[in-house]
Amino acid sequence: MIDVQGVSRRFDLNRSMGDILKGRYPTVDAVSDVSLSLRRGEAVGIVGESGCGKSTLGRILVKLIPPSGGHVVFDGEPIAGMDRKRELAFRRRAQLVFQNPFDALNAHFTIRRSLYEPLHNAKIPVEEHEERVAEAIRMVHLPTAEHILDSYPHQLSGGQLQRIVLARALVLRPEFIVADEPVSMLDVSVRAGILNVFRQIQRDMGLAAVFISHDLALVRYVCERTITMYLGTVVEDGPTSDVIANPLHPYTRALVAAVPVPNVDQSHDPLPIKGGIPDARNPPSGCRFRDRCPLAEARCASERPVLREVRAAHKVACHFVD
């Protein structure tokens, strides 16, 4: 359904006086030469540390920001250069669930107006609005009571707001959803209920879904496939069960090793990496992970590893994994 071909995204940074005097134009590559595909009905998790490019890639997929290079093809059609009519059709089929439900809703709009607005923007006939809103509310397991629809965001709980944000995306009956850290702002006690709703809706509607998260437990529960990103690049891509149980890339191994364990008496082995994330404005040459990698050799500084399949449906970008 979605084919991403060599997508990159570069952002210009604020210039200092020294940059201006020297004629320098500092930039950062938030996403660098990413290629991937997504089948209909597939749930894919994208994981990695903050700043690795997960959210930027998600926004590119739903055409909120354009790539600096490469192409995104949705159902056989490039999303760049769409005319107004085709872009409107694309907006109906692809939706984004934002990370912070408190900021995602207009504080001056009632819940009813927030749910009706995307229908109005998408030119859905007015006579269908009430039915679609009621359907979306039921799908996220909220009562259709008037006090919910006539409430303002500040009058609802965080869990209710997250369900409303999901309902707003579903009201257009999309085929593809990007969920950017959909439960990171919620209490642990509320997350399980929201994740159950996500998983049920994704399966019932046959949605293609991308879940962006740093929480491997969430990804393991919801997604059948996991992609690991580091400094704007994809370093591993494979079935979630394999990626978590037997990670191939040293960075993915470190992410899995860092997951907390429930037994307070069980200590972790030291993480198999060193140092901190490099400056994204000046990433290492060759393999971007080489400064922190326990396997790094001279080759890693001069040659960027290619993402290649080493097991069935399991790809990794590392010179030393066969």
N, C-alpha and C positions, 0 to 999 in steps of 0.2 A: 504493500500500500504506500509506503514511504521509502524513497531511495535518496540517500544523502551522498553526494559525490564530491569529495575533496573540499569540504566547506571550511572556510576560515572567517574569523571576524577580528578586525583590528580596530582599536579605539585610540583616538588622539588624546594625549594627556596635557594637563596644564603646563605651560612653559614657564620656566624661571627666567629671571633677567639674564642669567648666564646663557641659557639656551637661546634667548632672543639675540643676544650679541654675537653668538657663535653660529647663528643660523640653523640651530638644531630643532628638529620636530619630534620630540619623544612620543613613542607609541607603545602599546602593549597588545600582544596577540592573545586575546581571551580564548579563542578557539583556533586551532591550527591543523589544517588538512585532515579533517575528520570525515570518514566514510562509514556508513552503516545502512542497514535496511530494516524495515519493520513490516511484518505480515499483518493481515487483517486478524483481529481478535487476539493479537499477541500483547502480553504485558511485559514491558522491559524496564528494568531499574537502571538508573545512572548514578553511580556513587563516586565519591572522592572528597578530598578536603575542601574547605571553603576556598573559593577563588580558583578552582580548577577548570571552570568554564561550563559547569553543568547547566546553570540557569540561562546563560547566554545561548547555549545550544538549544535549550528548550524554547526560548523565544524566537530563535531562527526557524524552528520547525513549524511554529504556528504563525509565522510571518509578522511578528511584532517588530522585529528588527531585520534588516537585510544583511546577508553575508557580504564580506569584503571580497570573497572569492569562492568558487565552487557553485554547486547547484543543489537545490532541493526539489525533488519530483514527487508530487502527491497524486496518487492514482493515475499515473502515466502523464501528468501535465506539470511542467515547471511552474513553481509558484511565483517566480519573478516575472515581471512584465505582464501580469494579468490585467485585463481591462476591468472596469468597475463591476460589470455584471458577473464575470467569472470570480472576481475576488469576493463578492457578496456570497456567492455559492460556496466558496471555500470557507468563509467565516462560519457558515452554518454547519459545516462538516468537521471543523477543527476548533477546539476550544482549550483554553488554559484555566486551570484552577490555581489561584494565587496562594502564596505561602501564608500571608497574614490575613485572616478573615476580618480583623478589626479595621484594616486599611483598605481591604478590597471592596467594601461596600460604602456608598455615599451616606454619611451620617445624617444628611438632611432628607433622605428618601426613606419611605416606608419599605418594608420587605416586599410588599405587593408591587410597588413601583419598580424596585430593583429587579424583580423577576419578569415584569412585563417589558422592561426597556429593551433587552436583547431581541425580543420578539418584534417589537416595533422597528428596531434598527435593521433587522433581517427581512423586513417587509412581509412578515407572516400575517395572513388575514386576521383581522380583529376578532372575528367570530371563533377563532381557534385558541385565543389567548387563555381564556379561563380554563379550558380543558387541559392545555399543555402545562400550565402552572400547577394545577391540581395533580396531574400525573407526575411531574417532577418532585413535588412535595412528598407524595406517597413513596416514590422510589428511594428517597433519602430518609424515610421512616420518621417524618415529622407529621404532627396532626395538621389537618387543613383548617383548623379553627381560625376564625376571623382574628382572634387576638394575636396570633402569630403573624398573619399577613399584614395586619394594620400596625404592627409594632415597628419601632425604630431600632437600628442595630444595637444601641447602647442598652436596650431593654431585654436583650437576649444573652444567653450564656455563650461562652466560646465554642462549645460543642454544637450548639444550635446554629451559630453563625457559620461554622465550617460546613455544616450540612446545607445551609442556604447558599453558600458560595458554590458548592457542588451542584445543587439544584439549578442555579442560574446557568451553569455550563450545560446541564442536561436538558434544559427546557427547549433547546434548539434541536434535540435529538441528533447529536453529533456522531461521527464515526471514529473520531480520533480525539484523544484528550491528553494534554500534558499537565501533570499534577506536580507543582513545584513545592517540595517540602510540605505536603498537605496537612500534616499533623504536628509539625514542630512547635507550634504555638500553644498546643493543648496540653492539659494535664495527662499524666500517664493513664489515669483511670478512664479517661474519655477516648483515648486513642484507639483502643481495641474496637469499640463500637463503630467509629468512623472508618477504620480499615476494613471491617466486615462489610460495611455498606459499599465501599469502593470495590472490593473484590466481587461482591454479588452483582453489582451493576455492570461491571466490566464483563463478567461472564454472561449475564443474562442478555445484554445488548450486543455482545460480540464486538465490543470496542477495542480498537488498537489504543494502547495506553503507554505513556512514558511516565514513570515515577522518578522524580529527582529527589535524592535523599543522601544524607551521610549516615543514615541508620541502617546497618546491614540486616538487623532483625526485621525491620519493616519490609525491606526489599525481599528478604527470604520468604516472608509470609505472603506477599502480594504478587511477586513477579516470577515468571518462569525463565527469564533470561536477565543477565546482569552485565552491564558495561562499566568498566572502571576507567575514570579519566584522571590525568595528572598534568597540570600546567597546560591545559588546552588540548591535550592529545588523548586518544584512546589507547590504553596499554593492555587491556584485556577485555574479551567479549566471549561469553559462553553461557551455557545453561546454569541457572542460579545454584542448583544443587552441587554442580561440579566446581563452580567458582568459589563457593564458600567452603565446601568440604576439602577441596584440593586445589587451592589457588596456584597459578603458574607464575605470575609476575611477582617479583619481590615486593612491589608496592602493594599489590592486593594482599599478599601474605601479611604485610604489616597492618593493613586495615582489619583483616580478620583477627589477627593476634591482639589487636587493641580493644576488641569487643569485651565489655565487662562480663564477668562470670558471676552467677548467683551465690556461689559458695564463698563466704568471706575469708575462709581459711585457705582457699586455693589461690596461689599467687601466679601471676603471669611470668613467662620467660621474658627476658629483655627483648624489646622490639628489634627486629632484624634490619633496622635502618639507622641512619645517623643524621645529625644536623636538622635544620629546618628547611622550609620551602624556599627556594631561591627567589630572587627578585624577578617577577614576571616581565619587567621591562627589559631585562637582559638575561634570558634563560641560557642554561648551559648549551654548548654546541653538541651535536650528535644526539645521544639519548638525553632527554631532559631530566631523567631521574638519576643520572650517573653519579652526581655529587653525594647522593645519599645511599647508593646501592652497594650492598656488600659483595656483589659479583663483578663490579665495574673493572674494566681493563682499558688499555690504551685505545682499543678499537671503538669503545663506546663514545669517546670524545670526537671522533672523526666521522663516524657512520651512524646515521639515525636508523634504529631498528624498524623494520616493516611489520605491520600487523599481519600475521599469517596463521593459517589453521594448522595446529599441531595435533589436535584430537578432533573427534567428530563434533562439528559445530562449535569448537572451542578455539578461539584465536588469541594470540599473545604477541606483543611487540617487545621481544627480548632476544638478544643474540645468543643467549646461553640456555634457552629452553628448546628441547627437541620433542 
